Amino acid sequence: MSPTGDPTGDVLIVGAGPTGLLLAGDLAAAGIGCTVLERRDAETSNLTRAFAVHARTLEMLDARGVADDLVATGERVGAVRVLGATRLDLSRLPGRFPYVLVTPQYETERVLRERALAAGAEIVHGAEAVGLRQDAAGVDVDVRTSDGETGTRRASYVVGTDGARSTVRRAIGLPFPGHAAVRSVMLADVRLRDAPGDALTVDSSGDAFAFLAPFGDGWYRVIAWNRRHQAPDSEPVDMDELREVTRRVLGTDHGMHDARWTSRFHSDERQVPKYRVGRVFLAGDAAHVHSPAGGQGMNTGMQDAANLGWKLAAELWGWAPSWLLDSYHEERHPVGRLVVRGSGAVLRSALAEPLWLRRARGAGVWAATHVRPVARRLAGAVSGIDVAYPAPRGSHRLAGRRAPDVPLAADPGRLYGLLGDGLFVLVVATNDPAVTYLATKRWAGRVHYVLAGRATHTTALVRPDGYIAWATDETAPDRRVAAISDALNQWCGQPADPHTAGAAHVGDGPIHEAQHLPGDEQTRPERGTRP
């Protein structure tokens, strides 16, 4: 459900990978017109990229109604072999998805594409963005089609999700500082005569690295690196070399044969200094690239999209607080920086050559996976479950953190069943006639209003991307109502009907169905302590 009236503009997305498709689906579901430009033809199968979908990403997909479909296409891995015999246990992660899902990227794209199209997004294949110009009112994008024709499309906002060689990034003049982390990495999708005992297999020997992961349909992804042969990216992958490197590191090549696709690439560590320039935003690999260690790339990009989509929708519906769009960079740039640094550190550790350094690495990995508090934090970081955003000083301990999928007293019965349409969710601890009155008169079409399904003292305002914007344990009715009104005003903009405040004396009794909230004058948090 969207606010009344019409949105004030639309969004053009450049790039139909997972990041762009998730963003398109979110915008369309929120009632915002959006078009995705993709230079690839519609029938092009994307065999070449990511395969790991982590727990937090699965939660985001669950909120959008596509997680179960995707999970059915792959293999669930509850414990990841890190190096040698060392394993990282993911089975203790909170939520419905205590594992990493191994599935081809084209399956992730499929479920996101189907959702985006069903919601009303337009996806144009064979259309390449070749330049853009922006002014105070919108952005003009120059587009070249597969038949060689050129034209211009105009939109209120543009989001570049067009990968590491982003045309959008170059067009807005942003640098992409960084360096090559590792060169001549070999990739292949192969058949194996002897299946590995573990779902995910990874190890290194100082002068080589090998990684095996199943796609669930008999094919395996192999990633390997050979310090002894640093060939250029243009050199074809030799299957004999791939087998030799795998045997050197893992002790066997598992009868590798019948490669359907191979590639050689170098892995960079880079990040743009800004994720927003005027009316143009960057997300995914257009904003940050890093080593494949940990399988973070696609997941981080999709989290970028989940953070940005509802903010653009709020702006185009006309109720976004003045600081909201800038918060995209403020929240996601630090996350991207941590991923770049963290994956790079893992890669450099795996490729360490001196024996003493490899022994130190082994001891560190053992401690990180066997000391329970450390292992829990490592699993939370790798899975994305522990990603949090800064909150103002003095905020509730939950503010900025991931919202758990708590039970609700009304349909659909759990929090993540209400997320995914661009609206906030206010979960109240107890029924209160005053809050019920506010819920039916103010901030209409911006907030779902529901009763928690189990005993709690906490009232929480959950953002559309599944993070807690604000919470309180206040139980005094007057103070609690005032605090809720302030929070809604701060996060959801000025109320639709500013003249309905006060006289909150009528209640509808217990809340049995999810309702929509419409608060008070908008206030921005202190600078430097944004929500």
C-alpha positions as CSV (number, residue, x, y, z in Angstrom):
1,M,0.0,0.0,0.0
2,S,1.3,3.5,-0.9
3,P,0.3,7.0,0.4
4,T,-2.5,8.7,-1.3
5,G,-1.9,10.9,-4.4
6,D,0.8,10.2,-7.0
7,P,4.6,10.0,-6.7
8,T,6.5,13.0,-7.9
9,G,8.9,11.2,-10.2
10,D,10.5,7.9,-11.3
11,V,13.8,6.1,-11.1
12,L,16.1,4.8,-13.9
13,I,18.4,1.9,-12.8
14,V,21.4,1.0,-15.0
15,G,22.3,-2.7,-14.7
16,A,20.0,-5.7,-14.2
17,G,22.2,-7.8,-11.8
18,P,20.9,-8.8,-8.4
19,T,21.5,-5.3,-7.0
20,G,19.5,-3.5,-9.7
21,L,16.7,-6.1,-9.8
22,L,16.2,-6.0,-6.0
23,L,16.1,-2.2,-6.1
24,A,13.6,-2.3,-9.0
25,G,11.3,-4.7,-7.2
26,D,11.4,-2.5,-4.0
27,L,10.6,0.7,-5.9
28,A,7.8,-0.9,-8.0
29,A,6.3,-2.5,-4.9
30,A,6.2,0.9,-3.3
31,G,4.4,2.4,-6.2
32,I,7.3,4.1,-7.8
33,G,7.8,3.9,-11.6
34,C,11.2,2.5,-12.5
35,T,13.0,1.2,-15.6
36,V,16.0,-1.0,-15.6
37,L,18.5,-0.7,-18.5
38,E,20.6,-3.9,-19.2
39,R,23.1,-4.1,-22.0
40,R,22.9,-7.9,-22.0
41,D,20.4,-9.7,-24.1
42,A,17.4,-11.2,-22.3
43,E,18.5,-14.8,-23.1
44,T,22.1,-14.4,-21.9
45,S,22.7,-16.8,-19.0
46,N,25.0,-15.4,-16.3
47,L,27.1,-18.3,-15.4
48,T,30.1,-16.4,-14.3
49,R,29.6,-14.7,-11.0
50,A,28.5,-15.2,-7.4
51,F,26.9,-18.3,-5.8
52,A,26.8,-17.7,-2.0
53,V,23.6,-16.1,-0.5
54,H,24.2,-15.4,3.2
55,A,21.7,-15.4,6.0
56,R,20.9,-11.7,6.2
57,T,20.3,-11.6,2.4
58,L,18.0,-14.5,2.7
59,E,16.1,-12.6,5.4
60,M,15.7,-9.7,3.0
61,L,14.5,-12.0,0.3
62,D,12.1,-13.6,2.8
63,A,10.6,-10.2,3.5
64,R,10.0,-9.9,-0.3
65,G,8.4,-13.3,-0.5
66,V,11.0,-15.0,-2.7
67,A,13.4,-16.7,-0.2
68,D,11.7,-20.1,-0.2
69,D,11.8,-20.2,-4.0
70,L,15.5,-19.5,-4.0
71,V,16.4,-21.9,-1.2
72,A,14.8,-24.7,-3.2
73,T,17.3,-24.2,-6.0
74,G,20.5,-24.7,-4.0
75,E,22.3,-26.4,-1.1
76,R,22.2,-25.2,2.5
77,V,25.6,-25.2,4.2
78,G,25.5,-24.9,7.9
79,A,29.2,-25.2,8.6
80,V,31.9,-23.8,6.3
81,R,35.3,-25.3,6.1
82,V,37.6,-22.3,6.4
83,L,41.1,-23.6,6.0
84,G,42.3,-27.2,6.4
85,A,40.0,-29.0,8.8
86,T,38.8,-25.8,10.5
87,R,35.1,-25.1,10.3
88,L,33.0,-22.0,10.9
89,D,29.6,-23.0,12.4
90,L,26.7,-21.1,11.0
91,S,24.0,-23.3,12.5
92,R,23.7,-21.1,15.6
93,L,22.8,-18.0,13.7
94,P,19.5,-16.5,14.7
95,G,16.5,-16.5,12.4
96,R,15.1,-18.8,9.8
97,F,18.3,-19.2,7.7
98,P,21.2,-20.5,9.9
99,Y,23.3,-21.3,6.9
100,V,24.8,-20.0,3.6
101,L,22.8,-21.0,0.5
102,V,24.9,-22.1,-2.4
103,T,23.1,-21.4,-5.7
104,P,24.0,-19.9,-9.1
105,Q,23.6,-16.2,-9.4
106,Y,21.2,-16.7,-12.3
107,E,18.7,-18.2,-9.9
108,T,19.0,-15.2,-7.6
109,E,18.5,-13.0,-10.6
110,R,15.5,-15.1,-11.7
111,V,13.5,-14.7,-8.5
112,L,14.3,-11.0,-8.3
113,R,13.4,-10.4,-11.9
114,E,10.1,-12.2,-11.6
115,R,9.2,-10.1,-8.5
116,A,10.2,-6.8,-10.1
117,L,8.2,-7.5,-13.3
118,A,5.2,-8.7,-11.3
119,A,5.3,-5.4,-9.3
120,G,5.3,-3.3,-12.4
121,A,9.0,-2.5,-13.1
122,E,10.2,-2.3,-16.7
123,I,13.4,-4.1,-17.7
124,V,14.9,-3.1,-21.1
125,H,17.5,-5.6,-22.4
126,G,20.0,-4.7,-25.1
127,A,20.1,-1.1,-23.8
128,E,23.4,0.4,-22.7
129,A,23.9,3.7,-20.8
130,V,26.7,5.6,-22.5
131,G,26.5,9.0,-20.7
132,L,24.4,11.2,-18.5
133,R,23.7,14.7,-17.4
134,Q,21.8,16.0,-14.4
135,D,20.1,19.2,-13.4
136,A,18.1,20.4,-10.5
137,A,15.0,18.5,-11.6
138,G,16.2,15.2,-13.0
139,V,18.8,13.2,-15.0
140,D,19.1,12.6,-18.8
141,V,20.7,9.3,-19.7
142,D,22.1,8.6,-23.2
143,V,21.1,5.1,-24.2
144,R,22.5,3.0,-27.1
145,T,20.4,-0.1,-28.1
146,S,21.7,-3.3,-29.5
147,D,20.8,-2.3,-33.0
148,G,23.0,0.8,-32.8
149,E,20.3,3.4,-32.3
150,T,20.8,6.1,-29.6
151,G,18.3,8.1,-27.6
152,T,17.8,9.8,-24.3
153,R,15.8,8.8,-21.2
154,R,15.0,11.2,-18.4
155,A,14.2,10.2,-14.8
156,S,14.0,12.0,-11.4
157,Y,16.9,9.8,-10.1
158,V,19.4,7.4,-11.5
159,V,21.1,4.5,-9.8
160,G,24.2,2.9,-11.2
161,T,24.3,-0.8,-10.5
162,D,26.3,-1.5,-13.6
163,G,29.3,-3.2,-12.1
164,A,33.0,-2.6,-11.6
165,R,33.4,-0.8,-14.9
166,S,30.4,1.4,-14.2
167,T,29.5,3.9,-17.0
168,V,27.4,5.8,-14.5
169,R,30.3,6.2,-12.1
170,R,32.6,7.5,-14.8
171,A,29.8,9.9,-16.1
172,I,29.5,11.6,-12.7
173,G,33.3,11.9,-12.4
174,L,33.9,9.8,-9.3
175,P,37.3,8.1,-8.9
176,F,37.6,4.5,-7.9
177,P,40.7,4.3,-5.8
178,G,42.3,1.1,-4.8
179,H,44.6,-1.6,-6.1
180,A,44.7,-5.2,-7.4
181,A,44.5,-7.6,-4.5
182,V,45.4,-10.8,-6.4
183,R,46.0,-11.5,-10.1
184,S,45.4,-14.4,-12.4
185,V,42.6,-16.1,-10.5
186,M,41.2,-19.1,-12.4
187,L,37.4,-19.8,-12.4
188,A,35.6,-22.8,-13.8
189,D,32.3,-24.6,-13.7
190,V,33.0,-28.3,-13.9
191,R,31.7,-31.8,-13.2
192,L,33.5,-33.9,-10.5
193,R,33.7,-37.7,-10.7
194,D,34.1,-37.9,-6.9
195,A,32.0,-35.4,-4.8
196,P,33.9,-33.7,-1.9
197,G,32.9,-34.7,1.6
198,D,32.1,-31.1,2.4
199,A,29.6,-28.9,0.7
200,L,32.2,-26.1,0.6
201,T,35.9,-26.9,0.4
202,V,38.7,-24.4,0.7
203,D,42.4,-24.4,1.5
204,S,45.7,-22.9,0.6
205,S,49.4,-24.0,0.5
206,G,51.2,-20.7,0.5
207,D,51.9,-20.8,-3.3
208,A,48.3,-21.8,-4.3
209,F,44.7,-21.6,-3.3
210,A,41.7,-23.7,-4.2
211,F,38.0,-23.5,-3.5
212,L,35.1,-25.9,-4.5
213,A,31.4,-25.2,-4.1
214,P,28.4,-27.1,-5.5
215,F,25.6,-25.5,-7.4
216,G,23.2,-28.3,-6.4
217,D,22.6,-29.6,-9.9
218,G,25.8,-31.7,-10.4
219,W,28.0,-28.7,-11.4
220,Y,30.7,-27.3,-9.2
221,R,32.4,-23.9,-9.1
222,V,36.2,-24.0,-8.8
223,I,38.2,-21.0,-7.9
224,A,42.0,-21.4,-7.9
225,W,45.2,-19.4,-7.8
226,N,48.7,-20.4,-8.7
227,R,51.6,-18.2,-7.5
228,R,53.9,-20.1,-10.0
229,H,51.9,-19.0,-13.0
230,Q,50.7,-15.4,-13.0
231,A,49.2,-15.3,-16.5
232,P,47.3,-12.2,-17.9
233,D,43.5,-12.2,-17.7
234,S,43.3,-12.8,-21.4
235,E,45.1,-16.2,-21.2
236,P,42.6,-19.1,-21.3
237,V,42.4,-21.4,-18.3
238,D,44.2,-24.7,-18.8
239,M,42.3,-27.6,-17.3
240,D,45.6,-29.4,-16.6
241,E,46.8,-26.5,-14.5
242,L,43.5,-26.3,-12.7
243,R,43.7,-29.9,-11.8
244,E,47.3,-29.7,-10.7
245,V,46.7,-26.7,-8.5
246,T,43.6,-28.4,-6.9
247,R,45.6,-31.5,-6.2
248,R,48.5,-29.5,-4.7
249,V,46.2,-27.7,-2.3
250,L,43.4,-30.2,-1.6
251,G,45.2,-33.5,-2.2
252,T,42.9,-34.5,-5.0
253,D,41.2,-32.9,-8.0
254,H,38.1,-35.0,-7.4
255,G,38.1,-36.2,-11.0
256,M,37.4,-32.8,-12.5
257,H,36.1,-32.8,-16.1
258,D,33.8,-31.3,-18.6
259,A,34.2,-27.6,-17.9
260,R,31.2,-25.6,-19.3
261,W,32.8,-22.2,-18.6
262,T,36.2,-20.9,-17.6
263,S,37.6,-17.5,-17.0
264,R,40.7,-15.8,-15.6
265,F,40.5,-12.5,-13.7
266,H,42.2,-10.2,-11.2
267,S,40.5,-9.2,-8.0
268,D,40.7,-5.5,-7.1
269,E,40.0,-3.7,-3.8
270,R,38.3,-0.4,-4.6
271,Q,35.6,1.9,-3.2
272,V,34.2,5.2,-4.4
273,P,34.5,8.1,-2.0
274,K,30.8,9.0,-2.3
275,Y,27.7,6.8,-3.0
276,R,25.7,9.9,-4.1
277,V,26.3,12.8,-6.4
278,G,23.2,14.9,-6.7
279,R,20.4,12.8,-8.2
280,V,22.7,9.9,-9.1
281,F,23.5,7.0,-6.7
282,L,25.9,4.1,-6.9
283,A,25.3,0.6,-5.5
284,G,26.9,-2.8,-5.6
285,D,30.1,-3.3,-7.6
286,A,29.7,0.1,-9.1
287,A,30.5,1.5,-5.6
288,H,32.8,-1.2,-4.2
289,V,34.8,-4.2,-5.3
290,H,36.9,-6.6,-3.3
291,S,38.3,-10.1,-3.1
292,P,35.9,-13.1,-3.5
293,A,36.9,-14.3,0.0
294,G,33.8,-14.8,2.1
295,G,31.4,-14.5,-0.8
296,Q,30.4,-11.0,0.2
297,G,30.1,-9.1,-3.1
298,M,26.6,-9.9,-4.3
299,N,25.2,-9.9,-0.8
300,T,26.7,-6.4,0.0
301,G,25.3,-5.0,-3.2
302,M,21.8,-6.4,-2.5
303,Q,22.0,-4.8,1.0
304,D,22.9,-1.5,-0.6
305,A,19.7,-1.8,-2.7
306,A,17.6,-2.7,0.3
307,N,18.9,0.4,2.1
308,L,18.3,2.8,-0.8
309,G,15.0,1.7,-2.3
310,W,12.6,2.7,0.5
311,K,14.5,6.0,0.9
312,L,14.0,6.9,-2.8
313,A,10.4,5.8,-2.5
314,A,9.8,8.1,0.5
315,E,11.4,11.0,-1.3
316,L,9.3,10.5,-4.4
317,W,6.1,10.1,-2.4
318,G,6.9,13.4,-0.8
319,W,7.2,12.5,2.9
320,A,11.0,11.8,3.3
321,P,12.8,13.8,6.0
322,S,15.3,16.2,4.5
323,W,18.3,14.1,5.6
324,L,17.0,10.7,4.5
325,L,18.6,10.3,1.0
326,D,22.0,11.4,2.3
327,S,21.8,8.7,5.0
328,Y,22.3,6.1,2.2
329,H,25.9,7.0,1.8
330,E,26.4,7.6,5.6
331,E,25.1,4.1,6.4
332,R,26.4,2.0,3.5
333,H,29.8,3.4,2.8
334,P,31.2,2.3,6.2
335,V,29.8,-1.2,5.6
336,G,31.4,-1.4,2.1
337,R,34.7,-0.2,3.6
338,L,34.6,-3.0,6.2
339,V,33.8,-5.6,3.5
340,V,36.7,-4.4,1.3
341,R,39.2,-4.5,4.2
342,G,37.9,-7.7,5.7
343,S,37.8,-9.8,2.6
344,G,41.2,-8.5,1.6
345,A,42.7,-9.5,5.0
346,V,41.2,-13.0,4.6
347,L,42.7,-13.3,1.1
348,R,46.1,-12.1,2.1
349,S,46.1,-14.5,5.0
350,A,45.1,-17.4,2.8
351,L,47.9,-16.6,0.3
352,A,50.6,-16.2,3.0
353,E,53.8,-17.9,1.8
354,P,56.2,-18.1,4.7
355,L,55.7,-21.2,6.9
356,W,55.7,-19.3,10.2
357,L,53.0,-17.0,8.8
358,R,50.9,-19.9,7.7
359,R,51.2,-21.5,11.1
360,A,50.2,-18.2,12.8
361,R,47.3,-18.0,10.4
362,G,46.2,-21.5,11.3
363,A,46.3,-20.7,15.0
364,G,44.3,-17.6,14.5
365,V,41.7,-19.3,12.4
366,W,41.4,-22.1,15.0
367,A,40.8,-19.6,17.8
368,A,38.3,-17.6,15.7
369,T,36.2,-20.7,15.0
370,H,36.5,-22.5,18.4
371,V,36.4,-19.7,21.0
372,R,32.6,-19.4,21.2
373,P,32.2,-15.6,21.5
374,V,34.7,-15.0,18.8
375,A,33.2,-17.6,16.5
376,R,29.7,-16.2,17.1
377,R,30.9,-12.7,16.1
378,L,32.7,-14.1,13.0
379,A,29.6,-15.9,11.9
380,G,27.6,-12.8,12.4
381,A,30.0,-10.7,10.4
382,V,30.2,-13.2,7.5
383,S,26.5,-13.8,7.3
384,G,25.6,-10.1,7.6
385,I,23.4,-10.7,10.6
386,D,25.5,-8.4,12.8
387,V,25.6,-5.4,10.4
388,A,24.2,-2.4,12.2
389,Y,23.9,1.3,11.6
390,P,24.9,4.2,13.9
391,A,22.2,5.5,16.2
392,P,22.1,8.8,18.1
393,R,23.8,8.9,21.6
394,G,21.3,7.9,24.3
395,S,19.3,5.7,21.9
396,H,17.7,2.5,22.9
397,R,20.2,-0.5,22.8
398,L,18.3,-1.9,19.8
399,A,18.4,1.2,17.6
400,G,20.3,0.6,14.4
401,R,20.4,-3.1,14.8
402,R,18.8,-5.9,12.7
403,A,15.2,-6.5,13.7
404,P,14.6,-10.2,14.5
405,D,11.6,-11.8,12.9
406,V,9.4,-11.5,16.0
407,P,5.9,-13.0,16.1
408,L,2.9,-10.7,15.7
409,A,-0.5,-11.1,17.2
410,A,-2.2,-10.6,13.8
411,D,-1.7,-11.8,10.3
412,P,0.8,-12.5,8.8
413,G,2.0,-13.6,12.2
414,R,5.6,-12.5,12.0
415,L,7.4,-9.3,11.3
416,Y,9.1,-10.1,8.0
417,G,5.7,-10.9,6.5
418,L,5.0,-7.2,6.7
419,L,8.3,-5.9,5.4
420,G,9.1,-5.5,1.7
421,D,6.5,-2.9,0.6
422,G,8.4,0.2,1.6
423,L,6.5,0.9,4.8
424,F,7.7,1.1,8.4
425,V,6.3,-1.3,11.0
426,L,5.4,-0.1,14.5
427,V,5.4,-3.1,16.9
428,V,3.7,-2.1,20.1
429,A,3.9,-3.9,23.4
430,T,0.4,-3.3,24.5
431,N,-2.9,-2.0,23.1
432,D,-3.4,1.7,23.9
433,P,-6.5,3.7,22.7
434,A,-4.4,6.8,22.2
435,V,-1.9,5.0,19.9
436,T,-4.7,3.3,18.1
437,Y,-6.2,6.7,17.5
438,L,-3.0,8.1,16.1
439,A,-2.6,4.9,14.0
440,T,-5.8,5.6,12.2
441,K,-5.4,9.3,11.7
442,R,-1.8,10.1,11.1
443,W,1.1,9.0,8.9
444,A,-1.4,7.0,6.8
445,G,0.2,4.7,4.2
446,R,3.7,5.0,5.8
447,V,3.6,2.6,8.7
448,H,2.0,-0.8,9.6
449,Y,0.8,-0.8,13.2
450,V,0.7,-4.2,14.9
451,L,0.7,-5.8,18.4
452,A,3.6,-8.0,19.4
453,G,2.8,-11.6,19.5
454,R,4.5,-12.3,22.8
455,A,5.0,-10.5,26.1
456,T,7.5,-7.6,25.9
457,H,8.1,-4.2,27.4
458,T,9.6,-2.9,24.2
459,T,7.9,-0.8,21.5
460,A,9.9,-0.6,18.3
461,L,9.7,1.2,15.0
462,V,11.2,-1.0,12.3
463,R,12.5,0.4,9.0
464,P,11.4,-1.0,5.7
465,D,14.8,-2.7,5.3
466,G,14.5,-4.6,8.5
467,Y,16.5,-2.5,10.9
468,I,15.3,-0.9,14.1
469,A,14.9,2.9,13.7
470,W,13.8,3.6,17.2
471,A,12.7,1.7,20.3
472,T,11.6,2.4,23.9
473,D,10.8,0.5,27.1
474,E,8.7,3.3,28.4
475,T,5.5,2.0,30.0
476,A,3.8,5.2,31.2
477,P,1.0,5.7,28.7
478,D,1.4,9.5,28.1
479,R,5.2,9.4,27.8
480,R,5.1,6.4,25.6
481,V,2.5,8.0,23.2
482,A,4.6,11.2,23.0
483,A,7.8,9.2,22.3
484,I,6.0,7.2,19.5
485,S,4.8,10.4,18.0
486,D,8.3,12.0,18.1
487,A,9.8,8.9,16.5
488,L,7.3,8.7,13.7
489,N,7.8,12.4,13.0
490,Q,11.6,12.0,13.0
491,W,11.6,9.0,10.6
492,C,8.4,9.2,8.6
493,G,8.2,13.0,7.9
494,Q,5.5,15.4,8.8
495,P,2.1,13.8,9.3
496,A,-0.4,13.6,6.5
497,D,-2.9,15.6,8.7
498,P,-1.1,17.8,11.2
499,H,-4.3,19.1,12.6
500,T,-5.4,15.8,14.2
501,A,-3.0,15.9,17.1
502,G,-4.2,15.9,20.7
503,A,-7.5,14.6,22.0
504,A,-6.4,11.1,21.7
505,H,-9.3,9.8,23.7
506,V,-11.0,7.3,21.3
507,G,-9.7,3.8,20.8
508,D,-10.8,0.9,18.7
509,G,-10.0,-1.7,21.3
510,P,-7.5,-4.5,20.7
511,I,-5.7,-4.5,17.4
512,H,-6.6,-7.6,15.4
513,E,-5.3,-6.7,12.0
514,A,-2.3,-4.8,10.6
515,Q,-3.3,-1.2,10.3
516,H,-1.5,1.8,8.7
517,L,-0.2,4.6,10.8
518,P,-0.3,8.0,9.9
519,G,2.3,12.3,14.1
520,D,3.9,15.6,14.5
521,E,6.4,18.2,13.3
522,Q,9.4,16.6,11.6
523,T,12.6,16.9,13.6
524,R,16.1,15.9,12.4
525,P,18.4,14.3,14.9
526,E,21.5,16.2,15.9
527,R,24.1,16.4,13.1
528,G,26.6,13.6,13.6
529,T,24.1,11.6,15.6
530,R,21.6,10.7,12.8
531,P,19.3,7.8,13.2
